[in-house]
């Protein structure tokens, strides 16, 4: 049985049905099963990694997909230790390409520490290190709906964005087939696109012109705080990550194609799939 943490997140919501389609038995963790939209074929369990009995949650699992809210190294280390005690055979940790490049921002450091805890716990392990997600562009929905405009920080680099379905498909392969134990896989899309190129592609997908406006970092931070409701500290952390990753975001890894036997999904495909989300509400 495969135990999936982060089952309702960007990757998890694709991973659970993909695993089930591959014939796996899946247990999915969520804080609120009544609100979670999890494939009904999965065993859905209520729990919180900070307060729940990890031994009970892990009972019967032989593989675990490890991703915790807030990218907590301590929490993921606790999961790894509990998994070892429960007899779990294989841990698959979702990390970030920032670890590969030695970034020093807080998010990347937490992932690096969690990777070490996973490797040291005892069970076999595989590390998945995706780059920036295409789904991050959902942050543009408000300004596109309201004024056909996309606001981006003026320092945004070209980025080899990855479709979350590609990450989920790689995770499914790793969790359901042998030969990936002890491997670390960097995952990106197949091309690096500037913000302006991404806006052009999105404009074509939704069928109306969009304007791309670059903002100084301070203005971009203020906008993000207003739109997302995030605390200033969280926004500062995100921009610290962006500064650290800027020299590397254009790097394309061929891992997705090597593992899946097909090219990575494109940003154009993502834009077409999600075009309706950018349409003004009637």
Buried (B, 14 or more C-beta within 10 A) or exposed (E): BBBBBBBBBBBBBBBBBBBBEBEBBBBBBBEEEEEBEBBEEBEBBEBEBEEBEBEEBBEEBBBBBBBBEEBBBEBBBBBBBBBBEBEBEBBBBBBBBBBBBEBEBBBBBBBBBBBBBBBEBBBBBBBBBBBBBBBEBEBBBBBBEEEBBBBBBEBBBBBBBBBBBBBBBBBBBBBBEEEBBEBBBBBBBBBBBBBBBBBBBBBBBBEEEBEBBBBEEEBBBBBBBEBEEBEEEBBBBBBBBBBBBBEBBBBBBEBBEEBBEEEBBBBBBBBBBBBEEBEEEE
